[in-house]
Amino acid sequence: SGALFHDPSPGIAFLIYHRVSGELPTGIDLPFALFERQMRAPARSKRVICYERAIESMREGTRPDRDRVVITFDDGFEDLHRRAFPLLRELRLPFTAFIAAGYVEERVPYVLSTPPAFPVPPLEWTMIRDMLDSGLMTLGAHGYRHRELPAIDEREKEDELLRPLELFHKRLGIAPVHYGYPRARWDAAWEARVRRHYRTA
């Protein structure tokens, strides 16, 4: 008793990033050198798969032939294009970005509140288009203004779910089918409604 059980069969690891510049003293800004090491290792072993393939495997209940890795980014900070994307493009690694569309559209900086507060610029539409055109990026919605669904009223929830769809279609000609809950806080009462607009959440 007390022994830890380890399942030796292959699985899928999701690597979830925010910033990778190492420029800010916050836990969500990984030093770039560390990020590069984390990318080059699975690139060498060709274990990175796209988000869609991972979701399909999980839905079907099938195990991958060996351990696989999925790369995702939350929020939509400009350093995704400036720092991470050149490396991902060099290594030909697929990735998914869950982007809060309102920050991009309104050019409002994110304010990371780890004292002292740091304003961080969001992506621009041209940057998102550049990454999409590479064929490596899958676009996901992360709300309009990154608001947690359990904390807002019904009208605001509709905005958070529907405005990204409208805006991404208007600016990029595509509508994302994946939704990432801001700060991973979801609303059980709204789950069915989210699924009406997005294939996965």
Buried (B, 14 or more C-beta within 10 A) or exposed (E): EEEEEEEEEEEBEEBBBBBBBBBBEBEBBBEBEEBBEBBBEBBEEEBBBBBBBBBEBEEEEEEBEEEBBBBBBBBBBBBBBBBBBEBBBEBEBBBBBBBBBBBBBEEBBBEBEEEEEBEBBBBBBEBBEBBBEBEBBBBBBBBBBBBBBEEBEEEBBBBBBEBBBEBBEEBBEEBBBBBBBBEEEBBEEBEEBBEEBBEBB
